[in-house]
């Protein structure tokens, strides 16, 4: 089935329907993760496409935290990033991600790590983390420490009720929020959080090359204290 992301080249995810083309820009089989049709994946891909020249330039190193099916790391590689790493604590997710990279001829551009983000050393030009809010609470410091100075963070997996708190914490760590995108996901009944709206943020550590601070939306007053993540 084709993902509906405006202007992004054709990305198909399983189940693959008989009438769909056998060749596509990217084909991804899914298992044990946020399904690629989840609104947060779409929001991340929208940011990827709009900011592709600044996130995935030739020498860019990209880290995908909680890579799941591998779709975000694979799209980053397709958009031009030279070297990508996907990390996930689920062995099944890493196996599926590796299969997807091989099926798309990207096995030389993306490495997969089974383990926690603590197993990853160094910093990256672009870090993407589409993970549940509980993971943000537990791993915030680890995730932001992986972003190089002048690099970017694409953050998602949380809802509009949590976005102001995450923006505040990022601001305290020297990040500038350049964009927030949101979309709704319908449930049968009201979800436990009370919100149907999911978010994705793009934040720069310092000043991202080519990004204008005047485009930022993250200069609001802090609305939470860092220790609330402890």
N, CA, C and O of each residue as an XYZ file, in Angstrom:
920
protein
N       0.846     -1.186      0.000
C       0.000      0.000      0.000
C       0.888      1.244      0.000
O       1.915      1.286      0.678
N       0.486      2.239     -0.756
C       1.310      3.425     -0.916
C       1.087      4.401      0.234
O      -0.048      4.674      0.625
N       2.209      4.930      0.777
C       2.116      5.964      1.794
C       1.739      7.284      1.136
O       2.258      7.635      0.076
N       0.843      8.001      1.771
C       0.379      9.273      1.238
C       1.169     10.405      1.885
O       0.749     10.975      2.892
N       2.318     10.720      1.293
C       3.154     11.824      1.753
C       3.382     12.738      0.564
O       4.011     12.341     -0.417
N       2.877     13.946      0.646
C       2.901     14.863     -0.488
C       4.313     15.071     -1.012
O       5.224     15.403     -0.254
N       4.487     14.872     -2.319
C       5.720     15.118     -3.071
C       6.804     14.074     -2.852
O       7.740     14.005     -3.648
N       6.718     13.256     -1.802
C       7.729     12.227     -1.597
C       7.593     11.171     -2.685
O       6.476     10.764     -3.003
N       8.720     10.710     -3.274
C       8.631      9.623     -4.253
C       7.918      8.412     -3.673
O       7.740      8.310     -2.459
N       7.514      7.504     -4.536
C       6.623      6.409     -4.141
C       7.255      5.490     -3.099
O       8.305      4.891     -3.333
N       6.597      5.392     -1.945
C       6.983      4.479     -0.872
C       5.815      3.539     -0.632
O       4.707      3.983     -0.333
N       6.060      2.239     -0.762
C       5.022      1.236     -0.555
C       5.380      0.388      0.655
O       6.541      0.027      0.852
N       4.369      0.071      1.469
C       4.570     -0.766      2.642
C       3.609     -1.951      2.571
O       2.548     -1.876      1.951
N       4.006     -3.043      3.220
C       3.155     -4.230      3.221
C       1.860     -3.961      4.005
O       1.850     -3.178      4.955
N       0.768     -4.624      3.588
C       0.697     -5.630      2.524
C       0.791     -5.013      1.138
O       0.176     -3.983      0.858
N       1.580     -5.666      0.262
C       1.696     -5.215     -1.112
C       0.533     -5.794     -1.911
O       0.325     -7.008     -1.925
N      -0.209     -4.938     -2.562
C      -1.402     -5.355     -3.295
C      -1.039     -5.788     -4.708
O      -0.093     -5.260     -5.292
N      -1.787     -6.754     -5.273
C      -1.421     -7.336     -6.574
C      -1.286     -6.312     -7.689
O      -0.442     -6.477     -8.570
N      -2.094     -5.260     -7.676
C      -2.070     -4.293     -8.768
C      -1.028     -3.190     -8.578
O      -0.868     -2.331     -9.445
N      -0.322     -3.211     -7.450
C       0.694     -2.193     -7.223
C       1.967     -2.530     -7.989
O       2.243     -3.703     -8.244
N       2.748     -1.511     -8.359
C       3.973     -1.768     -9.125
C       4.977     -2.587     -8.321
O       5.109     -2.418     -7.109
N       5.677     -3.470     -9.011
C       6.692     -4.294     -8.356
C       7.945     -3.485     -8.041
O       8.714     -3.837     -7.147
N       8.140     -2.410     -8.776
C       9.274     -1.524     -8.536
C       8.762     -0.202     -7.971
O       7.765      0.344     -8.445
N       9.437      0.290     -6.980
C       9.067      1.565     -6.368
C      10.331      2.209     -5.827
O      11.370      1.561     -5.707
N      10.232      3.485     -5.504
C      11.378      4.187     -4.926
C      11.831      3.492     -3.649
O      13.029      3.409     -3.378
N      10.862      2.984     -2.848
C      11.172      2.241     -1.630
C      10.009      1.316     -1.306
O       8.847      1.711     -1.394
N      10.334      0.070     -0.928
C       9.323     -0.901     -0.497
C       9.735     -1.423      0.874
O      10.875     -1.845      1.067
N       8.802     -1.391      1.828
C       9.110     -1.729      3.216
C       8.108     -2.747      3.741
O       6.897     -2.537      3.676
N       8.629     -3.847      4.258
C       7.783     -4.818      4.959
C       7.763     -4.467      6.443
O       8.774     -4.044      7.003
N       6.604     -4.645      7.073
C       6.421     -4.171      8.441
C       6.303     -5.327      9.423
O       5.905     -6.439      9.076
N       6.669     -5.014     10.673
C       6.530     -5.999     11.748
C       6.951     -5.370     13.066
O       7.999     -4.730     13.145
N       6.133     -5.552     14.106
C       6.498     -5.221     15.486
C       7.024     -3.793     15.647
O       8.114     -3.601     16.186
N       6.278     -2.800     15.194
C       6.722     -1.412     15.323
C       5.542     -0.493     15.095
O       4.450     -0.949     14.754
N       5.760      0.836     15.285
C       4.801      1.795     14.758
C       4.633      1.443     13.286
O       5.611      1.453     12.538
N       3.424      1.136     12.861
C       3.236      0.837     11.443
C       3.542      2.087     10.634
O       3.206      3.191     11.062
N       4.184      1.937      9.454
C       4.480      3.124      8.640
C       3.266      3.974      8.307
O       3.418      5.150      7.978
N       2.051      3.407      8.385
C       0.868      4.214      8.143
C       0.493      5.062      9.361
O      -0.407      5.898      9.279
N       1.176      4.850     10.488
C       0.905      5.681     11.662
C       1.216      7.131     11.322
O       2.175      7.414     10.603
N       0.418      8.035     11.831
C       0.545      9.448     11.468
C       1.923     10.008     11.814
O       2.399     10.914     11.129
N       2.574      9.497     12.854
C       3.879     10.045     13.217
C       4.925      9.752     12.153
O       5.802     10.581     11.909
N       4.850      8.585     11.512
C       5.773      8.292     10.418
C       5.565      9.275      9.280
O       6.529      9.796      8.718
N       4.314      9.527      8.943
C       4.021     10.481      7.864
C       4.554     11.865      8.200
O       5.127     12.532      7.339
N       4.373     12.305      9.441
C       4.856     13.623      9.836
C       6.380     13.713      9.725
O       6.911     14.721      9.259
N       7.078     12.662     10.152
C       8.540     12.644     10.017
C       8.951     12.718      8.554
O       9.875     13.452      8.202
N       8.268     11.960      7.703
C       8.620     11.956      6.285
C       8.339     13.303      5.637
O       9.067     13.717      4.735
N       7.301     13.987      6.080
C       7.042     15.337      5.568
C       8.206     16.271      5.905
O       8.650     17.044      5.056
N       8.696     16.199      7.143
C       9.846     17.014      7.535
C      11.075     16.610      6.730
O      11.820     17.471      6.263
N      11.290     15.309      6.566
C      12.420     14.824      5.772
C      12.426     15.470      4.393
O      13.453     15.968      3.931
N      11.268     15.455      3.742
C      11.198     15.929      2.360
C      11.414     17.436      2.286
O      12.168     17.911      1.438
N      10.764     18.186      3.159
C      10.872     19.642      3.123
C      12.298     20.102      3.435
O      12.784     21.056      2.828
N      12.961     19.442      4.363
C      14.287     19.851      4.825
C      15.388     18.930      4.307
O      16.486     18.926      4.862
N      15.128     18.160      3.270
C      16.049     17.109      2.833
C      17.452     17.627      2.519
O      18.436     16.951      2.817
N      17.557     18.816      1.922
C      18.873     19.335      1.568
C      19.731     19.675      2.769
O      20.957     19.695      2.661
N      19.114     19.943      3.913
C      19.852     20.318      5.115
C      20.009     19.153      6.083
O      20.896     19.171      6.937
N      19.155     18.144      5.957
C      19.233     16.984      6.851
C      20.080     15.862      6.276
O      20.741     15.143      7.025
N      20.070     15.700      4.957
C      20.646     14.502      4.340
C      21.631     14.843      3.228
O      21.612     14.222      2.165
N      22.491     15.831      3.474
C      23.520     16.175      2.498
C      24.530     15.032      2.384
O      24.490     14.083      3.168
N      25.432     15.125      1.410
C      26.294     14.000      1.037
C      27.067     13.392      2.199
O      27.191     12.171      2.290
N      27.585     14.232      3.086
C      28.429     13.723      4.167
C      27.654     13.469      5.458
O      28.259     13.148      6.481
N      26.345     13.604      5.431
C      25.546     13.509      6.653
C      25.603     12.119      7.268
O      25.507     11.108      6.572
N      25.760     12.091      8.581
C      25.618     10.870      9.363
C      24.266     10.940     10.061
O      23.949     11.938     10.709
N      23.469      9.880      9.930
C      22.090      9.883     10.432
C      21.899      8.728     11.404
O      22.332      7.607     11.137
N      21.249      9.003     12.535
C      20.897      7.973     13.517
C      19.387      7.902     13.634
O      18.723      8.921     13.823
N      18.842      6.687     13.519
C      17.406      6.430     13.687
C      17.226      5.644     14.980
O      17.579      4.467     15.051
N      16.675      6.297     16.000
C      16.503      5.686     17.322
C      15.144      4.998     17.379
O      14.117      5.622     17.113
N      15.138      3.699     17.728
C      13.899      2.931     17.703
C      13.455      2.730     16.270
O      12.342      3.099     15.897
N      14.337      2.138     15.461
C      14.158      2.140     14.001
C      12.977      1.313     13.521
O      12.486      1.547     12.417
N      12.501      0.346     14.314
C      11.313     -0.411     13.914
C      11.497     -1.128     12.593
O      12.327     -2.032     12.492
N      10.741     -0.743     11.581
C      10.845     -1.355     10.250
C      12.053     -0.852      9.481
O      12.415     -1.423      8.452
N      12.678      0.206      9.966
C      13.808      0.802      9.268
C      13.428      1.869      8.271
O      14.300      2.416      7.595
N      12.137      2.184      8.158
C      11.691      3.066      7.083
C      12.343      4.442      7.135
O      12.691      4.985      6.086
N      12.522      5.023      8.316
C      13.063      6.379      8.377
C      14.539      6.407      7.998
O      14.970      7.303      7.274
N      15.312      5.450      8.471
C      16.722      5.379      8.079
C      16.859      5.110      6.586
O      17.742      5.668      5.935
N      15.997      4.265      6.041
C      16.060      3.944      4.616
C      15.703      5.150      3.758
O      16.351      5.401      2.742
N      14.682      5.893      4.156
C      14.332      7.108      3.411
C      15.472      8.118      3.502
O      15.789      8.776      2.511
N      16.091      8.249      4.670
C      17.226      9.165      4.809
C      18.340      8.798      3.837
O      18.928      9.672      3.200
N      18.626      7.506      3.724
C      19.654      7.062      2.780
C      19.247      7.356      1.339
O      20.069      7.797      0.536
N      17.987      7.112      1.015
C      17.507      7.382     -0.342
C      17.568      8.872     -0.669
O      17.764      9.246     -1.825
N      17.401      9.720      0.339
C      17.413     11.168      0.118
C      18.823     11.750      0.090
O      18.996     12.950     -0.127
N      19.836     10.902      0.308
C      21.197     11.375      0.098
C      22.176     11.214      1.233
O      23.369     11.437      1.031
N      21.727     10.832      2.436
C      22.667     10.666      3.546
C      23.646      9.540      3.226
O      23.241      8.466      2.781
N      24.920      9.787      3.453
C      25.936      8.807      3.076
C      25.951      7.605      4.008
O      26.179      6.479      3.566
N      25.707      7.837      5.312
C      25.852      6.752      6.284
C      24.769      6.879      7.338
O      24.643      7.918      7.986
N      23.988      5.824      7.509
C      22.882      5.816      8.472
C      23.031      4.639      9.420
O      23.542      3.582      9.047
N      22.580      4.836     10.642
C      22.562      3.781     11.652
C      21.161      3.714     12.238
O      20.592      4.739     12.615
N      20.606      2.513     12.316
C      19.334      2.296     12.989
C      19.556      1.440     14.219
O      20.258      0.431     14.152
N      18.967      1.825     15.342
C      19.133      1.076     16.586
C      17.765      0.774     17.169
O      16.869      1.618     17.142
N      17.606     -0.442     17.699
C      16.337     -0.846     18.304
C      16.611     -1.954     19.302
O      17.491     -2.788     19.088
N      15.849     -1.964     20.408
C      16.023     -3.005     21.425
C      15.342     -4.303     21.021
O      15.601     -5.345     21.623
N      14.474     -4.262     20.012
C      13.743     -5.454     19.581
C      14.525     -6.178     18.488
O      14.778     -5.612     17.425
N      14.902     -7.417     18.746
C      15.657     -8.192     17.767
C      14.863     -8.375     16.474
O      15.426     -8.333     15.381
N      13.533     -8.581     16.610
C      12.704     -8.767     15.413
C      12.730     -7.528     14.525
O      12.738     -7.637     13.299
N      12.742     -6.353     15.144
C      12.775     -5.111     14.372
C      14.076     -4.990     13.588
O      14.066     -4.593     12.423
N      15.180     -5.325     14.213
C      16.467     -5.245     13.521
C      16.510     -6.236     12.363
O      17.017     -5.918     11.287
N      15.982     -7.430     12.584
C      15.935     -8.406     11.498
C      15.119     -7.913     10.327
O      15.529     -8.059      9.176
N      13.966     -7.330     10.608
C      13.115     -6.803      9.541
C      13.780     -5.610      8.851
O      13.720     -5.495      7.627
N      14.407     -4.733      9.615
C      15.095     -3.582      9.024
C      16.208     -4.034      8.090
O      16.377     -3.481      7.003
N      16.963     -5.034      8.510
C      18.047     -5.539      7.666
C      17.490     -6.130      6.373
O      18.051     -5.912      5.299
N      16.392     -6.876      6.472
C      15.765     -7.427      5.267
C      15.311     -6.311      4.327
O      15.473     -6.415      3.112
N      14.742     -5.244      4.892
C      14.274     -4.138      4.062
C      15.430     -3.405      3.389
O      15.312     -2.991      2.236
N      16.542     -3.243      4.093
C      17.684     -2.568      3.471
C      18.249     -3.402      2.330
O      18.634     -2.856      1.296
N      18.302     -4.713      2.503
C      18.799     -5.583      1.439
C      17.848     -5.607      0.249
O      18.289     -5.604     -0.900
N      16.551     -5.630      0.519
C      15.566     -5.657     -0.563
C      15.604     -4.385     -1.400
O      15.238     -4.402     -2.575
N      16.044     -3.289     -0.803
C      16.097     -2.009     -1.509
C      17.508     -1.620     -1.941
O      17.734     -0.500     -2.398
N      18.452     -2.540     -1.798
C      19.817     -2.277     -2.234
C      20.542     -1.226     -1.417
O      21.416     -0.532     -1.936
N      20.191     -1.099     -0.151
C      20.780     -0.066      0.701
C      21.648     -0.643      1.816
O      21.996      0.067      2.759
N      21.998     -1.917      1.716
C      22.726     -2.565      2.799
C      24.120     -1.968      3.020
O      24.683     -2.115      4.104
N      24.679     -1.303      2.018
C      25.993     -0.683      2.183
C      25.904      0.713      2.794
O      26.922      1.293      3.173
N      24.700      1.248      2.891
C      24.521      2.625      3.364
C      23.938      2.698      4.777
O      24.023      3.735      5.434
N      23.343      1.588      5.242
C      22.670      1.602      6.545
C      23.164      0.430      7.385
O      23.184     -0.710      6.919
N      23.560      0.709      8.613
C      23.937     -0.323      9.569
C      22.863     -0.422     10.643
O      22.239      0.574     11.009
N      22.655     -1.642     11.145
C      21.607     -1.880     12.139
C      22.231     -2.406     13.420
O      23.085     -3.293     13.385
N      21.804     -1.858     14.548
C      22.361     -2.223     15.848
C      21.241     -2.712     16.753
O      20.273     -1.993     16.999
N      21.377     -3.947     17.249
C      20.419     -4.472     18.222
C      20.900     -4.086     19.617
O      21.928     -4.577     20.085
N      20.160     -3.214     20.271
C      20.535     -2.768     21.604
C      19.932     -1.412     21.895
O      19.092     -0.914     21.145
N      20.371     -0.821     22.989
C      19.865      0.493     23.376
C      20.725      1.579     22.748
O      21.799      1.304     22.213
N      20.246      2.805     22.819
C      20.996      3.933     22.276
C      22.332      4.105     22.988
O      23.253      4.711     22.441
N      22.443      3.578     24.198
C      23.695      3.686     24.935
C      24.823      2.927     24.251
O      25.996      3.156     24.546
N      24.472      2.014     23.329
C      25.485      1.265     22.593
C      26.077      2.071     21.442
O      27.046      1.644     20.815
N      25.497      3.235     21.163
C      25.929      4.055     20.041
C      26.927      5.101     20.528
O      26.664      5.810     21.499
N      28.061      5.194     19.860
C      29.055      6.197     20.210
C      29.104      7.314     19.185
O      28.679      7.139     18.043
N      29.619      8.451     19.591
C      29.784      9.562     18.671
C      28.516     10.371     18.494
O      27.492     10.106     19.123
N      28.608     11.371     17.617
C      27.470     12.237     17.333
C      27.122     12.166     15.854
O      27.910     11.697     15.032
N      25.917     12.644     15.533
C      25.384     12.536     14.178
C      24.853     13.890     13.727
O      24.384     14.693     14.534
N      24.937     14.126     12.422
C      24.395     15.368     11.878
C      22.879     15.432     12.052
O      22.322     16.485     12.362
N      22.222     14.289     11.847
C      20.765     14.226     11.978
C      20.392     13.022     12.824
O      20.826     11.904     12.546
N      19.593     13.245     13.852
C      19.053     12.167     14.684
C      17.545     12.205     14.555
O      16.930     13.261     14.705
N      16.945     11.053     14.276
C      15.489     10.950     14.219
C      15.049      9.936     15.261
O      15.624      8.852     15.365
N      14.037     10.287     16.026
C      13.506      9.393     17.057
C      11.987      9.479     17.029
O      11.396     10.456     17.488
N      11.371      8.444     16.487
C       9.910      8.333     16.472
C       9.552      7.235     17.464
O       9.332      6.083     17.090
N       9.499      7.617     18.734
C       9.336      6.642     19.817
C       8.247      7.123     20.771
O       7.973      8.322     20.836
N       7.619      6.205     21.514
C       6.555      6.601     22.449
C       7.057      7.567     23.516
O       8.253      7.645     23.797
N       6.120      8.294     24.099
C       6.466      9.300     25.099
C       7.241      8.706     26.264
O       8.145      9.355     26.788
N       6.913      7.497     26.679
C       7.647      6.872     27.783
C       9.129      6.724     27.440
O       9.985      6.844     28.316
N       9.428      6.466     26.177
C      10.832      6.374     25.752
C      11.503      7.740     25.783
O      12.672      7.850     26.151
N      10.772      8.775     25.398
C      11.331     10.125     25.502
C      11.665     10.453     26.952
O      12.713     11.036     27.231
N      10.788     10.086     27.869
C      11.044     10.357     29.282
C      12.305      9.645     29.763
O      13.078     10.195     30.547
N      12.507      8.416     29.287
C      13.640      7.616     29.750
C      14.943      7.945     29.026
O      16.019      7.834     29.614
N      14.860      8.348     27.760
C      16.052      8.432     26.914
C      16.379      9.837     26.428
O      17.261     10.002     25.585
N      15.691     10.847     26.938
C      15.888     12.199     26.418
C      17.360     12.588     26.388
O      17.856     13.026     25.349
N      18.065     12.438     27.497
C      19.472     12.845     27.550
C      20.307     12.078     26.540
O      21.143     12.667     25.854
N      20.090     10.765     26.438
C      20.858      9.954     25.504
C      20.622     10.389     24.060
O      21.553     10.446     23.257
N      19.363     10.694     23.744
C      19.030     11.076     22.371
C      19.681     12.407     22.006
O      20.331     12.512     20.966
N      19.513     13.422     22.852
C      20.052     14.742     22.492
C      21.579     14.746     22.506
O      22.195     15.528     21.783
N      22.199     13.888     23.314
C      23.658     13.817     23.338
C      24.225     13.295     22.024
O      25.401     13.506     21.729
N      23.407     12.620     21.240
C      23.861     12.080     19.953
C      23.820     13.112     18.833
O      24.335     12.858     17.745
N      23.216     14.272     19.083
C      23.097     15.303     18.047
C      24.340     16.183     18.064
O      24.661     16.785     19.089
N      25.039     16.260     16.937
C      26.239     17.079     16.837
C      25.889     18.565     16.916
O      24.764     18.961     16.612
N      26.847     19.374     17.322
C      26.659     20.823     17.296
C      26.389     21.262     15.857
O      27.126     20.899     14.940
N      25.341     22.036     15.671
C      24.931     22.427     14.333
C      24.082     21.383     13.639
O      23.667     21.572     12.496
N      23.819     20.267     14.336
C      23.008     19.197     13.767
C      21.534     19.378     14.068
O      21.114     20.405     14.601
N      20.749     18.359     13.716
C      19.292     18.468     13.814
C      18.701     17.226     14.448
O      19.239     16.125     14.329
N      17.574     17.430     15.127
C      16.791     16.352     15.720
C      15.393     16.380     15.129
O      14.721     17.412     15.152
N      14.957     15.241     14.597
C      13.563     15.062     14.179
C      12.920     14.171     15.230
O      13.276     13.000     15.363
N      11.977     14.726     15.973
C      11.393     14.042     17.129
C       9.910     13.811     16.908
O       9.187     14.716     16.491
N       9.450     12.573     17.195
C       8.022     12.287     17.075
C       7.680     11.100     17.967
O       8.524     10.587     18.701
N       6.410     10.674     17.885
C       5.928      9.587     18.719
C       5.129     10.063     19.917
O       4.672      9.253     20.723
N       4.956     11.377     20.040
C       4.248     11.956     21.179
C       3.057     12.770     20.673
O       2.888     12.965     19.469
N       2.243     13.237     21.605
C       1.024     13.956     21.239
C       1.129     15.447     21.559
O       2.081     15.899     22.195
N       0.134     16.190     21.104
C       0.162     17.645     21.269
C       0.198     18.059     22.735
O       0.727     19.121     23.060
N      -0.355     17.240     23.621
C      -0.332     17.557     25.049
C       1.085     17.520     25.613
O       1.381     18.204     26.593
N       1.959     16.726     25.001
C       3.327     16.567     25.487
C       4.322     17.461     24.753
O       5.424     17.694     25.248
N       3.947     17.961     23.585
C       4.879     18.727     22.756
C       5.455     19.959     23.457
O       6.661     20.186     23.357
N       4.647     20.769     24.165
C       5.235     21.950     24.818
C       6.321     21.598     25.834
O       7.311     22.316     25.965
N       6.129     20.482     26.554
C       7.128     20.070     27.533
C       8.422     19.672     26.836
O       9.507     20.050     27.280
N       8.318     18.907     25.743
C       9.514     18.502     25.019
C      10.214     19.718     24.408
O      11.441     19.804     24.434
N       9.448     20.645     23.865
C      10.039     21.867     23.317
C      10.808     22.633     24.395
O      11.900     23.143     24.145
N      10.234     22.708     25.580
C      10.889     23.409     26.680
C      12.205     22.745     27.050
O      13.214     23.425     27.239
N      12.201     21.415     27.155
C      13.419     20.691     27.499
C      14.480     20.867     26.416
O      15.662     21.022     26.725
N      14.068     20.844     25.151
C      15.020     21.046     24.060
C      15.628     22.446     24.128
O      16.829     22.618     23.920
N      14.802     23.430     24.417
C      15.295     24.804     24.530
C      16.346     24.904     25.635
O      17.350     25.599     25.476
N      16.121     24.220     26.745
C      17.075     24.244     27.851
C      18.404     23.609     27.466
O      19.441     23.936     28.044
N      18.377     22.704     26.493
C      19.592     22.029     26.040
C      20.245     22.737     24.854
O      21.169     22.200     24.244
N      19.772     23.933     24.529
C      20.400     24.704     23.468
C      19.860     24.443     22.081
O      20.502     24.797     21.092
N      18.687     23.829     21.987
C      18.070     23.555     20.687
C      17.098     24.673     20.324
O      16.525     25.330     21.193
N      16.930     24.867     19.032
C      15.961     25.812     18.504
C      14.952     25.027     17.673
O      15.328     24.379     16.697
N      13.685     25.076     18.046
C      12.654     24.350     17.305
C      12.322     25.134     16.037
O      11.871     26.277     16.098
N      12.552     24.506     14.900
C      12.345     25.148     13.606
C      10.972     24.872     13.025
O      10.439     25.675     12.260
N      10.402     23.732     13.390
C       9.099     23.391     12.818
C       8.386     22.396     13.718
O       9.001     21.498     14.292
N       7.069     22.574     13.828
C       6.228     21.558     14.470
C       5.103     21.219     13.502
O       4.410     22.102     12.997
N       4.934     19.929     13.256
C       3.843     19.458     12.410
C       2.963     18.542     13.248
O       3.446     17.888     14.172
N       1.673     18.492     12.929
C       0.784     17.626     13.687
C      -0.299     17.052     12.787
O      -0.631     17.612     11.742
N      -0.839     15.922     13.223
C      -1.898     15.255     12.483
C      -2.710     14.393     13.425
O      -2.229     13.985     14.482
N      -3.936     14.119     13.038
C      -4.850     13.360     13.890
C      -4.907     11.896     13.477
O      -4.746     11.554     12.306
N      -5.137     11.054     14.456
C      -5.347      9.630     14.234
C      -6.615      9.239     14.969
O      -6.712      9.403     16.185
N      -7.583      8.724     14.232
C      -8.883      8.397     14.810
C      -8.839      7.055     15.522
O      -8.282      6.085     15.008
N      -9.429      7.008     16.707
C      -9.554      5.782     17.478
C     -11.037      5.460     17.657
O     -11.904      6.306     17.432
N     -11.308      4.228     18.064
C     -12.663      3.871     18.462
C     -12.802      4.239     19.938
O     -12.383      3.491     20.822
N     -13.390      5.386     20.181
C     -13.471      5.897     21.533
C     -12.353      6.885     21.803
O     -11.462      7.075     20.975
N     -12.405      7.506     22.957
C     -11.420      8.512     23.332
C     -10.174      7.810     23.877
O     -10.294      6.967     24.766
N      -8.973      8.137     23.364
C      -7.748      7.506     23.865
C      -7.468      7.919     25.304
O      -7.996      8.930     25.766
N      -6.641      7.151     26.024
C      -6.361      7.459     27.434
C      -5.842      8.873     27.657
O      -6.145      9.494     28.676
N      -5.061      9.384     26.710
C      -4.509     10.731     26.870
C      -5.559     11.816     26.689
O      -5.361     12.950     27.126
N      -6.673     11.480     26.047
C      -7.694     12.467     25.746
C      -7.455     13.233     24.468
O      -8.237     14.119     24.121
N      -6.374     12.904     23.751
C      -6.033     13.627     22.527
C      -5.922     12.663     21.349
O      -5.451     11.535     21.495
N      -6.361     13.125     20.185
C      -6.223     12.377     18.945
C      -5.060     12.909     18.102
O      -4.799     12.389     17.017
N      -4.372     13.923     18.581
C      -3.414     14.663     17.765
C      -1.975     14.290     18.111
O      -1.562     14.350     19.270
N      -1.226     13.904     17.087
C       0.177     13.518     17.221
C       1.055     14.591     16.601
O       0.610     15.350     15.740
N       2.313     14.651     17.048
C       3.203     15.738     16.629
C       4.563     15.211     16.184
O       4.976     14.106     16.536
N       5.237     16.039     15.402
C       6.647     15.850     15.070
C       7.317     17.213     15.109
O       6.735     18.212     14.686
N       8.537     17.250     15.615
C       9.306     18.484     15.721
C      10.604     18.355     14.946
O      11.186     17.273     14.859
N      11.050     19.467     14.386
C      12.413     19.591     13.881
C      13.111     20.636     14.733
O      12.652     21.774     14.836
N      14.230     20.242     15.346
C      14.971     21.159     16.209
C      16.443     21.130     15.834
O      16.992     20.073     15.522
N      17.078     22.293     15.865
C      18.496     22.412     15.544
C      19.293     22.658     16.814
O      18.873     23.405     17.698
N      20.452     22.015     16.884
C      21.366     22.263     18.010
C      22.294     23.401     17.600
O      23.165     23.228     16.747
N      22.101     24.563     18.213
C      22.786     25.750     17.729
C      22.048     26.240     16.498
O      20.818     26.288     16.490
N      22.777     26.602     15.469
C      22.169     27.050     14.220
C      22.486     26.040     13.141
O      23.645     25.885     12.756
N      21.468     25.349     12.646
C      21.656     24.383     11.584
C      22.030     25.115     10.307
O      21.452     26.157      9.995
N      22.982     24.585      9.575
C      23.460     25.210      8.349
C      22.305     25.517      7.411
O      21.566     24.622      7.001
N      22.159     26.787      7.077
C      21.122     27.183      6.129
C      19.770     27.440      6.748
O      18.852     27.869      6.049
N      19.614     27.192      8.041
C      18.313     27.382      8.683
C      18.247     28.767      9.307
O      19.175     29.179     10.003
N      17.179     29.473      9.070
C      17.024     30.824      9.592
C      16.355     30.795     10.959
O      15.279     30.212     11.094
N      16.960     31.410     11.984
C      16.318     31.462     13.302
C      14.954     32.131     13.270
O      14.130     31.888     14.151
N      14.697     32.976     12.260
C      13.407     33.656     12.200
C      12.274     32.697     11.911
O      11.106     33.040     12.097
N      12.613     31.468     11.447
C      11.559     30.496     11.170
C      11.189     29.688     12.395
O      10.288     28.850     12.339
N      11.885     29.933     13.519
C      11.678     29.090     14.690
C      10.346     29.378     15.355
O       9.848     30.504     15.335
N       9.782     28.332     15.945
C       8.567     28.496     16.731
C       8.823     28.106     18.177
O       7.892     28.075     18.982
N      10.073     27.809     18.519
C      10.371     27.234     19.825
C      10.918     28.205     20.832
O      11.595     27.785     21.770
N      10.657     29.495     20.683
C      11.198     30.468     21.610
C      10.240     30.834     22.725
O      10.424     31.853     23.391
N       9.215     30.015     22.938
C       8.256     30.298     24.000
C       8.901     30.084     25.361
O       9.945     29.439     25.463
N       8.290     30.617     26.393
C       8.822     30.474     27.739
C       8.770     29.015     28.163
O       7.878     28.266     27.766
N       9.742     28.628     28.978
C       9.774     27.259     29.483
C       8.513     26.971     30.283
O       8.075     27.774     31.107
N       7.938     25.793     30.012
C       6.721     25.430     30.721
C       6.908     24.157     31.538
O       5.929     23.539     31.955
N       8.155     23.763     31.769
C       8.415     22.581     32.575
C       9.854     22.597     33.027
O      10.669     23.329     32.465
N      10.181     21.821     34.010
C      11.541     21.757     34.499
C      12.167     20.463     34.034
O      11.498     19.433     33.951
N      13.476     20.518     33.725
C      14.176     19.356     33.195
C      14.034     18.149     34.118
O      13.912     17.021     33.640
N      14.048     18.370     35.441
C      14.019     17.234     36.359
C      12.714     16.454     36.295
O      12.630     15.365     36.862
N      11.691     16.981     35.618
C      10.444     16.235     35.494
C      10.621     14.990     34.642
O       9.796     14.078     34.699
N      11.701     14.940     33.844
C      11.983     13.760     33.036
C      12.647     12.668     33.864
O      12.744     11.530     33.403
N      13.106     12.979     35.069
C      13.838     12.000     35.865
C      12.907     10.905     36.343
O      13.341      9.982     37.033
